């Protein structure tokens, strides 16, 4: 293995899924400014929008997004601009 290629600052970091509040701990070099206490231990925390506990591929569930409502709002808003 080459010297000086790999980072030296691996440490335990808490990754928090903001959609379902799930927290898991793993080693990482990610830069963080916030901390969280998990199971009585304080860790640097990295907040994520989606993880393995909330992604539809892993959970088998999909979230229904109201795309029809947004499309209808768009059409009514810009209907006056149609030539």
Order of alpha helices (4+ residues) and beta strands (2+ residues): beta-beta-beta-beta-alpha-alpha
